[in-house]
């Protein structure tokens, strides 16, 4: 009986070993056939991240291997950091889960100084970036501050969400690095809720809002009859439409080389404002297949037509380029990062 038992155990072990073979052994088309890919959107429903997630989800199945289905799962919290950390540590690493988050979640260890051992954004497998955008400050036209220069003398009350979000980090950074008088009221669920607060005059403005989201929430912001106006571009380069309207760059208000260099690092977040990525550890052939699908879907004529109707810009950037940019920024001089961290981590 002992010999027969050993044979049975050996057979079961062989079957188990076959079942647990690395996922990379299966062709991507065969693997994805009949499966559903989940896009984790690191924002509440209706936010900019959510809008891009659902836009791509509607068109992705045409290009995914095996015509896999796609669903979107919202996971707001901590400026998309909750979603990014979930994908990093808990989501399946077989290529059936991806995320799109606010870029601040990718810069969190750099800005906060947290240990990279538990969360290192450089280890994500980036599929690409769906848009390089510019953040802006939007203010009521009846606010006491009507130019960015006014902020050095007058206070502006702006609304924000939670620590780690652009709507908090941007005004905190500018207040402590440039010395502007931005008073932050945080705790709103998302940018939509801050927009409602602006309409009710609970707060006077919002800073760190991506232009793509601003166009959705304030479609008449550039019109004379609008309740609000664009105060400043929070970027290192101007969007043509805002430049033509005379909206200045926040970089214009840096007074020292240290301020300028620190802000240049911080503001690079706008260049990867809609990053889509997979967890670490996904088989390389699936990463390659999904990178190809990403570049195809963002150029899809039907997707582009739908985006145009909603005033959305969808411009492809390769995942390899996103990866390279993160590596470059994380390698910035330590003394410059220390100065920047001090400004970003200052009390709200």
C-alpha positions as CSV (number, residue, x, y, z in Angstrom):
1,X,0.0,0.0,0.0
2,X,2.9,2.4,0.8
3,X,4.2,2.1,-2.8
4,X,0.7,2.8,-4.3
5,X,0.2,5.7,-2.0
6,X,3.5,7.2,-3.1
7,X,2.5,6.9,-6.7
8,X,-0.8,8.6,-6.1
9,X,0.9,11.4,-4.1
10,X,3.5,11.8,-6.9
11,X,0.8,12.1,-9.5
12,X,-1.1,14.7,-7.5
13,X,2.1,16.6,-7.1
14,X,2.7,16.6,-10.8
15,X,-0.8,17.9,-11.4
16,X,-0.4,20.7,-8.9
17,X,2.9,21.7,-10.4
18,X,1.3,21.9,-13.8
19,X,-1.5,24.1,-12.4
20,X,0.9,26.4,-10.6
21,X,3.2,26.9,-13.6
22,X,4.2,30.6,-14.2
23,X,1.4,32.4,-15.9
24,X,3.8,33.5,-18.6
25,X,3.7,30.0,-20.0
26,X,0.2,30.7,-21.5
27,X,-0.2,32.7,-24.7
28,X,-1.8,36.2,-23.9
29,X,-4.7,35.6,-26.4
30,X,-5.5,32.2,-24.8
31,X,-5.1,33.6,-21.3
32,X,-7.4,36.6,-21.8
33,X,-10.1,34.7,-23.7
34,X,-13.3,34.8,-21.7
35,X,-11.7,36.9,-18.9
36,X,-12.6,40.3,-17.6
37,X,-10.0,43.0,-16.9
38,X,-10.7,45.4,-14.0
39,X,-9.6,49.0,-14.3
40,X,-9.3,50.5,-10.8
41,X,-10.0,54.2,-10.9
42,X,-8.4,56.1,-8.1
43,X,-11.1,58.6,-7.7
44,X,-14.8,59.0,-6.9
45,X,-17.4,58.6,-9.7
46,X,-17.4,61.6,-12.0
47,X,-13.9,62.7,-11.3
48,X,-11.3,63.2,-14.0
49,X,-9.6,59.8,-13.4
50,X,-13.0,58.1,-13.4
51,X,-13.9,59.7,-16.7
52,X,-10.8,58.5,-18.5
53,X,-11.1,55.0,-17.0
54,X,-14.6,54.6,-18.3
55,X,-13.8,56.2,-21.7
56,X,-11.0,53.6,-22.3
57,X,-13.1,50.8,-20.8
58,X,-15.8,51.3,-23.4
59,X,-13.3,50.8,-26.3
60,X,-10.6,48.6,-24.8
61,X,-12.3,45.2,-25.6
62,X,-11.7,45.7,-29.3
63,X,-7.9,45.7,-28.7
64,X,-7.3,43.5,-25.7
65,X,-6.0,40.0,-26.3
66,X,-8.8,37.4,-26.5
67,X,-11.4,40.3,-26.7
68,X,-11.4,40.3,-22.9
69,X,-14.2,42.3,-21.2
70,X,-13.5,45.4,-19.1
71,X,-15.1,46.8,-16.0
72,X,-14.3,49.9,-13.9
73,X,-14.0,49.8,-10.1
74,X,-13.8,53.1,-8.2
75,X,-11.4,53.2,-5.3
76,X,-11.1,56.8,-4.1
77,X,-8.9,57.8,-1.1
78,X,-5.7,59.6,-0.2
79,X,-5.4,61.3,-3.6
80,X,-5.5,57.9,-5.5
81,X,-2.8,56.5,-3.2
82,X,-5.3,53.9,-1.8
83,X,-5.9,52.6,-5.3
84,X,-2.2,52.6,-6.2
85,X,-1.2,50.7,-3.0
86,X,-4.0,48.2,-3.6
87,X,-2.8,47.5,-7.1
88,X,0.8,47.3,-5.8
89,X,0.2,44.8,-3.0
90,X,-3.2,43.2,-3.2
91,X,-4.5,43.1,-6.8
92,X,-3.9,39.9,-8.9
93,X,-0.6,40.0,-10.7
94,X,-1.8,38.1,-13.7
95,X,-2.7,41.0,-15.9
96,X,-6.4,41.1,-15.1
97,X,-6.1,44.2,-13.0
98,X,-4.8,47.6,-14.0
99,X,-5.2,51.1,-12.5
100,X,-5.4,54.8,-13.5
101,X,-4.7,57.2,-10.8
102,X,-3.8,60.8,-10.0
103,X,-0.1,61.2,-10.7
104,X,0.5,62.4,-7.1
105,X,0.1,58.7,-6.1
106,X,3.2,57.9,-8.1
107,X,5.2,60.7,-6.5
108,X,4.2,60.0,-2.9
109,X,7.4,58.3,-1.7
110,X,9.5,60.9,-3.4
111,X,7.5,63.8,-1.7
112,X,6.9,62.1,1.7
113,X,10.2,60.2,2.1
114,X,8.3,57.0,2.9
115,X,10.2,53.7,2.7
116,X,10.3,52.4,-0.9
117,X,10.4,48.8,0.4
118,X,6.6,48.7,0.9
119,X,5.6,50.9,-2.1
120,X,7.8,51.7,-5.0
121,X,5.9,53.2,-8.0
122,X,8.9,52.6,-10.2
123,X,8.1,48.9,-10.1
124,X,4.7,49.2,-11.7
125,X,4.4,48.1,-15.3
126,X,3.2,51.2,-17.1
127,X,1.0,50.7,-20.1
128,X,1.1,54.4,-21.0
129,X,-0.3,57.8,-20.2
130,X,-3.6,58.9,-21.8
131,X,-2.9,62.6,-21.4
132,X,-0.3,65.1,-20.4
133,X,-2.2,67.9,-18.7
134,X,-1.7,71.1,-16.8
135,X,-3.1,71.9,-13.4
136,X,-4.7,75.2,-12.7
137,X,-6.2,77.4,-10.0
138,X,-9.8,78.3,-10.5
139,X,-11.2,81.2,-8.5
140,X,-14.5,83.0,-8.2
141,X,-14.6,86.4,-9.9
142,X,-15.8,88.0,-6.7
143,X,-12.9,86.6,-4.6
144,X,-10.5,89.2,-3.1
145,X,-7.7,87.6,-5.2
146,X,-7.9,88.2,-8.9
147,X,-4.3,87.8,-10.0
148,X,-1.7,85.3,-8.7
149,X,0.5,88.3,-7.6
150,X,-2.4,89.3,-5.3
151,X,-1.7,86.1,-3.3
152,X,1.5,87.5,-1.8
153,X,-0.6,90.2,-0.1
154,X,-4.2,88.8,0.1
155,X,-5.6,85.4,1.3
156,X,-7.5,83.0,-0.9
157,X,-9.6,80.2,0.6
158,X,-9.4,77.1,-1.6
159,X,-11.1,73.7,-1.2
160,X,-9.2,70.4,-1.3
161,X,-9.8,66.7,-0.7
162,X,-7.3,64.6,1.4
163,X,-3.6,64.5,2.1
164,X,-1.6,63.2,-0.9
165,X,-4.1,64.6,-3.5
166,X,-3.1,67.3,-6.0
167,X,-5.9,69.6,-4.6
168,X,-4.0,69.6,-1.2
169,X,-0.4,69.1,-2.3
170,X,-0.3,71.9,-4.9
171,X,-1.6,74.7,-2.6
172,X,0.5,73.5,0.3
173,X,3.6,73.4,-1.9
174,X,3.0,76.9,-3.2
175,X,2.2,78.4,0.2
176,X,5.4,77.1,1.7
177,X,7.9,77.3,-1.2
178,X,6.6,80.6,-2.7
179,X,5.1,82.2,0.3
180,X,1.6,82.8,-1.1
181,X,-1.4,83.2,1.1
182,X,-3.5,80.1,0.2
183,X,-5.8,79.0,3.0
184,X,-6.8,75.4,2.4
185,X,-10.1,73.8,3.6
186,X,-9.7,70.1,3.0
187,X,-11.9,67.1,3.5
188,X,-14.1,67.3,0.4
189,X,-14.8,63.9,-1.2
190,X,-13.6,64.9,-4.7
191,X,-13.2,67.8,-7.1
192,X,-16.9,67.7,-7.9
193,X,-17.7,68.4,-4.3
194,X,-15.2,71.3,-4.2
195,X,-16.9,72.7,-7.4
196,X,-20.3,72.7,-5.6
197,X,-18.6,74.4,-2.6
198,X,-17.3,77.1,-4.9
199,X,-20.8,77.6,-6.4
200,X,-22.2,78.0,-2.8
201,X,-19.3,80.4,-1.9
202,X,-18.1,78.1,0.9
203,X,-14.7,78.4,-0.6
204,X,-13.3,80.9,-3.2
205,X,-11.4,78.5,-5.4
206,X,-9.6,75.3,-6.1
207,X,-5.9,74.7,-7.0
208,X,-4.2,71.6,-8.4
209,X,-7.2,70.8,-10.7
210,X,-6.2,69.3,-14.0
211,X,-7.3,71.4,-17.0
212,X,-9.2,68.3,-18.5
213,X,-11.3,68.2,-15.3
214,X,-11.6,72.0,-15.1
215,X,-13.2,72.0,-18.6
216,X,-15.7,69.4,-17.5
217,X,-16.6,71.1,-14.2
218,X,-16.3,74.7,-15.4
219,X,-17.2,74.7,-19.1
220,X,-17.7,78.4,-19.2
221,X,-14.5,79.3,-17.3
222,X,-13.1,81.2,-20.3
223,X,-16.3,83.2,-21.0
224,X,-16.9,86.7,-19.7
225,X,-20.2,85.7,-18.0
226,X,-18.6,82.9,-16.0
227,X,-18.7,82.8,-12.2
228,X,-15.1,81.7,-12.2
229,X,-11.8,82.4,-13.9
230,X,-8.4,80.7,-14.3
231,X,-5.9,82.3,-12.0
232,X,-2.7,80.5,-12.9
233,X,-1.2,77.5,-14.7
234,X,0.6,75.2,-12.3
235,X,3.1,73.8,-14.8
236,X,6.4,74.4,-16.4
237,X,4.9,75.0,-19.8
238,X,1.8,76.8,-21.0
239,X,-1.2,75.3,-22.7
240,X,-1.8,77.4,-25.8
241,X,-5.4,78.2,-25.0
242,X,-4.5,79.5,-21.6
243,X,-1.4,81.3,-22.8
244,X,-3.5,83.1,-25.4
245,X,-5.9,84.1,-22.6
246,X,-3.0,85.6,-20.7
247,X,-3.0,83.1,-17.8
248,X,0.5,83.1,-16.3
249,X,2.6,80.2,-15.2
250,X,3.2,79.6,-11.5
251,X,6.9,79.2,-12.4
252,X,7.0,82.9,-13.2
253,X,6.7,83.7,-9.5
254,X,9.8,81.7,-8.4
255,X,12.3,84.1,-6.9
256,X,15.3,81.7,-6.4
257,X,17.0,78.9,-8.3
258,X,16.2,76.5,-5.5
259,X,12.4,77.4,-5.7
260,X,12.5,77.0,-9.4
261,X,14.3,73.7,-9.5
262,X,12.1,72.2,-6.7
263,X,8.9,73.3,-8.5
264,X,10.2,71.9,-11.8
265,X,10.4,68.4,-10.1
266,X,7.0,68.8,-8.4
267,X,5.2,70.0,-11.5
268,X,6.4,67.1,-13.7
269,X,3.3,65.3,-12.3
270,X,1.2,67.1,-14.9
271,X,3.1,65.4,-17.7
272,X,1.8,62.0,-16.6
273,X,-1.7,63.0,-15.5
274,X,-3.6,59.9,-16.7
275,X,-1.2,57.0,-16.1
276,X,-2.5,53.4,-16.8
277,X,-0.4,50.6,-15.3
278,X,-0.3,47.0,-14.1
279,X,1.0,45.7,-10.8
280,X,4.6,44.5,-10.4
281,X,5.2,40.9,-11.3
282,X,2.8,40.6,-14.4
283,X,4.3,38.3,-17.0
284,X,6.3,40.2,-19.6
285,X,4.4,38.9,-22.6
286,X,1.1,40.2,-21.1
287,X,2.7,43.6,-20.3
288,X,3.8,43.9,-23.9
289,X,0.4,42.8,-25.2
290,X,-1.4,45.4,-23.0
291,X,1.0,48.1,-23.9
292,X,0.2,47.5,-27.5
293,X,-3.5,47.5,-26.8
294,X,-3.3,50.7,-24.9
295,X,-1.6,52.6,-27.7
296,X,-4.2,51.3,-30.1
297,X,-7.2,52.1,-28.0
298,X,-6.2,55.7,-27.3
299,X,-5.8,56.3,-31.0
300,X,-9.2,54.6,-31.8
301,X,-11.3,56.9,-34.0
302,X,-14.5,56.2,-32.1
303,X,-12.8,56.9,-28.8
304,X,-11.3,60.1,-30.1
305,X,-14.7,61.2,-31.4
306,X,-16.3,60.5,-28.1
307,X,-13.6,62.4,-26.3
308,X,-13.9,65.4,-28.6
309,X,-17.7,65.6,-27.8
310,X,-16.8,65.8,-24.1
311,X,-13.9,68.3,-24.6
312,X,-11.4,65.6,-23.5
313,X,-7.8,65.5,-24.8
314,X,-6.6,61.9,-25.2
315,X,-3.0,61.8,-26.4
316,X,-0.9,58.6,-26.1
317,X,2.4,58.4,-24.3
318,X,4.3,55.1,-24.2
319,X,4.6,53.2,-20.9
320,X,8.4,53.0,-21.3
321,X,8.5,56.8,-21.4
322,X,6.5,57.1,-18.2
323,X,8.8,54.6,-16.5
324,X,11.9,56.5,-17.6
325,X,10.5,59.8,-16.3
326,X,9.8,58.4,-12.9
327,X,13.3,56.9,-12.7
328,X,14.8,60.3,-13.6
329,X,12.8,62.2,-11.0
330,X,13.5,59.8,-8.2
331,X,17.2,60.2,-9.0
332,X,17.1,64.0,-8.3
333,X,19.7,65.5,-6.0
334,X,18.9,64.6,-2.3
335,X,19.3,68.2,-1.1
336,X,16.7,69.4,-3.7
337,X,14.3,66.6,-2.7
338,X,14.7,67.5,1.0
339,X,13.8,71.1,0.3
340,X,10.8,70.1,-1.7
341,X,9.6,67.6,0.9
342,X,9.8,70.2,3.6
343,X,7.4,72.4,1.5
344,X,5.0,69.6,0.6
345,X,4.9,68.1,4.1
346,X,4.3,71.4,5.9
347,X,1.1,71.7,7.9
348,X,-2.0,72.4,5.8
